Amino acid sequence: MQLSSRFDFFPKLVALSSYQIRILVLLFILAFFSTVSLEAQDARRQLAKERIENLRDGYLIVVMKSQQKKLDIIELSLEAGDMDKRQIKELRREKKRALKERAKYTKDLRQAIEGVYDFSKFAFIYDHDVKALLQDPTAPLVFEGSSMTLSSLPQDTDIFFLREEKLDVSNYSGMRAFMVKSAEMNDISKPFPNGFRRFVALKELKMKVIVEAINQAFHVFLAKAGEPDYQ
């Protein structure tokens, strides 16, 4: 009986050891992925630090809405000449509204940038000219009030774009924000400061307030980006 009881102990010992092994393997896997995650976070933080430093020494190209697509459609409709006087009058009224909105948007954005933004040098371009600029660095830009081109800048100059875009927000499709883009017009992910909303609690912010927030976010991130625990 004593011998039998002694042998009955081994299956329990083996079962307990297997359970412990599974726990150790699980802990090892968790530790491994935690390490990988931390390394990825460090890499993203370092990349964001390099980008904010590059922006400080480079140019922020501010993209202004031109309403060009709407204006082109209106012009094509007017040239077609297959409308009555009432329709023609309405299209001309719509064209006038679009031009007025473009003028106000351009004025407000330029005044805000020129009056508040001091983190880096800056330039302006209309949205319909961005594609041409990406394909041809000799395309004209407005650099701080004077016409220049990218090709006239030093070869190692870093450029970033700032443009207003519609956010993918399911509960409010009209939500818009100013997004910082790379020189190739690709998204720049966090922790780089990005996604400055035009609306807060469905209230549209003044352009100056938005630009002040952008400028301050850049300065704060540059100052703190070197800290190991900064997100």
C-alpha positions in Angstrom: 0.0 0.0 0.0 2.8 2.4 0.8 4.5 1.7 -2.5 1.3 2.2 -4.4 0.7 5.5 -2.7 4.2 6.7 -3.5 3.7 6.0 -7.2 0.3 7.7 -7.2 2.1 10.9 -6.3 4.0 11.2 -9.6 1.1 11.9 -12.0 0.1 14.8 -9.7 3.7 16.1 -9.8 3.9 15.8 -13.6 0.5 17.6 -13.9 1.6 20.4 -11.6 4.9 20.8 -13.5 3.1 21.0 -16.9 0.8 23.7 -15.5 3.8 25.6 -14.3 5.5 25.2 -17.6 2.5 26.6 -19.4 2.4 29.6 -17.1 6.1 30.2 -17.7 5.7 30.0 -21.4 2.8 32.4 -21.3 4.8 34.8 -19.1 7.7 34.6 -21.6 5.4 35.4 -24.5 3.9 38.3 -22.7 7.3 39.6 -21.8 8.5 39.2 -25.4 5.6 41.1 -26.9 5.9 43.8 -24.1 9.5 44.3 -25.1 8.6 44.5 -28.8 5.9 47.0 -28.0 8.2 49.1 -25.9 10.8 49.0 -28.7 8.2 50.1 -31.2 7.1 52.9 -29.0 10.7 54.1 -28.6 11.1 53.9 -32.4 8.0 56.0 -33.0 9.0 58.5 -30.3 12.5 58.9 -31.9 11.0 59.3 -35.4 8.6 61.9 -34.1 11.5 63.8 -32.4 13.5 63.8 -35.6 10.5 65.0 -37.5 9.8 67.9 -35.2 13.4 68.9 -35.4 13.3 68.7 -39.2 10.2 70.8 -39.2 11.8 73.5 -37.0 14.7 73.8 -39.5 12.5 73.3 -42.6 9.3 74.7 -44.1 5.7 74.2 -43.3 3.7 74.5 -46.5 0.2 75.6 -45.7 -2.4 74.3 -48.1 -5.3 76.7 -48.8 -8.7 75.6 -50.0 -9.4 76.9 -53.5 -12.9 75.7 -54.2 -11.5 75.0 -57.7 -13.5 71.8 -58.4 -16.7 73.6 -57.6 -15.7 76.6 -59.7 -14.7 74.4 -62.7 -18.1 72.5 -62.6 -20.0 75.8 -62.5 -17.9 77.2 -65.5 -18.5 74.0 -67.5 -22.3 74.2 -66.8 -22.4 77.9 -67.8 -20.4 77.2 -71.0 -22.8 74.3 -71.9 -25.6 76.9 -72.5 -28.5 74.5 -72.1 -30.1 76.2 -69.1 -32.8 78.8 -68.6 -32.2 82.2 -67.2 -33.2 81.2 -63.6 -30.6 78.3 -63.6 -27.9 80.6 -65.0 -28.6 83.2 -62.4 -28.4 80.6 -59.6 -25.1 79.2 -60.9 -23.6 82.7 -61.1 -24.8 83.3 -57.5 -23.2 80.0 -56.5 -19.9 81.0 -58.2 -19.9 84.3 -56.3 -20.4 82.5 -53.0 -17.6 80.1 -53.7 -15.2 82.9 -54.6 -16.2 84.8 -51.5 -15.7 81.7 -49.3 -12.2 81.1 -50.9 -11.2 84.7 -50.3 -12.3 84.7 -46.7 -10.6 81.3 -46.0 -7.4 82.4 -47.6 -7.4 85.8 -45.8 -8.1 84.2 -42.4 -5.6 81.4 -42.7 -2.8 83.6 -44.0 -3.3 86.3 -41.4 -3.3 83.6 -38.6 -0.1 82.0 -39.9 1.7 85.2 -40.5 0.6 86.7 -37.2 1.0 83.8 -34.9 3.0 80.9 -36.3 6.8 81.2 -35.5 7.9 77.6 -35.1 9.4 77.3 -38.5 9.5 79.0 -41.9 6.3 78.7 -43.9 4.8 79.0 -47.4 1.4 78.9 -48.9 -0.1 76.9 -51.8 -3.6 76.3 -53.1 -4.8 72.7 -52.8 -5.2 72.3 -56.6 -1.5 73.0 -57.0 -0.3 70.4 -54.6 -0.2 67.6 -57.1 1.8 69.7 -59.6 4.2 70.6 -56.8 4.8 67.0 -55.8 5.6 66.2 -59.5 7.6 69.3 -60.3 9.7 71.1 -57.6 9.9 74.1 -59.9 6.2 74.8 -59.5 5.7 78.3 -57.9 4.9 78.8 -54.2 4.3 81.8 -52.1 7.0 81.8 -49.4 6.2 84.4 -46.7 4.8 86.7 -49.2 7.3 86.3 -52.0 7.2 83.8 -54.9 9.7 81.0 -54.8 10.0 77.3 -55.7 11.1 74.2 -53.9 14.0 73.8 -56.3 15.3 77.2 -55.2 15.7 75.9 -51.6 18.8 74.2 -50.3 18.7 70.5 -51.3 18.5 69.1 -47.8 15.6 71.3 -46.7 12.8 69.3 -45.1 9.2 70.3 -46.0 5.9 69.4 -44.3 2.4 70.2 -45.4 -0.5 71.5 -43.3 -3.9 71.0 -44.7 -7.5 70.9 -43.5 -9.2 67.5 -44.1 -12.4 65.7 -43.2 -12.0 63.2 -40.4 -13.4 59.7 -40.5 -15.7 60.1 -37.6 -18.8 57.9 -37.9 -21.1 59.9 -35.6 -20.3 63.2 -37.2 -19.3 63.2 -40.9 -18.6 66.9 -41.0 -15.8 66.9 -38.5 -12.7 68.5 -40.0 -9.1 69.0 -38.7 -5.8 70.4 -39.8 -3.4 67.6 -40.4 0.4 67.7 -40.8 1.7 65.6 -43.7 5.1 64.5 -44.9 6.8 65.8 -48.0 5.0 63.0 -49.9 1.7 64.0 -48.4 1.5 60.9 -46.2 0.0 60.9 -42.7 2.3 61.5 -39.8 1.2 59.4 -36.8 1.5 60.2 -33.1 3.3 61.0 -30.9 4.0 63.8 -33.4 1.4 66.5 -32.6 -1.3 66.2 -35.2 -5.0 66.4 -35.9 -6.0 69.9 -34.8 -9.8 70.1 -35.0 -11.7 73.0 -36.4 -14.8 72.2 -34.2 -15.0 71.8 -30.5 -18.4 70.7 -29.2 -19.7 71.4 -32.7 -18.5 75.0 -32.4 -16.2 76.2 -35.1 -12.9 77.7 -33.8 -11.5 80.9 -35.2 -8.5 80.3 -37.5 -6.2 82.3 -35.1 -7.1 80.0 -32.2 -6.3 76.9 -34.3 -3.0 78.2 -35.5 -2.0 79.2 -31.9 -2.8 75.7 -30.8 -0.7 74.2 -33.6 2.2 76.5 -32.9 2.2 75.8 -29.1 1.9 72.1 -29.7 5.0 72.1 -31.9 7.0 74.1 -29.3 5.9 72.0 -26.4 6.6 68.7 -28.2 10.1 69.9 -29.3 10.9 70.9 -25.7 9.7 67.6 -24.2 10.4 65.1 -27.0 13.7 64.1 -25.5 12.2 63.0 -22.2 12.1 59.1 -22.1 8.5 59.0 -20.7 7.0 61.7 -22.9 4.1 60.4 -25.0 
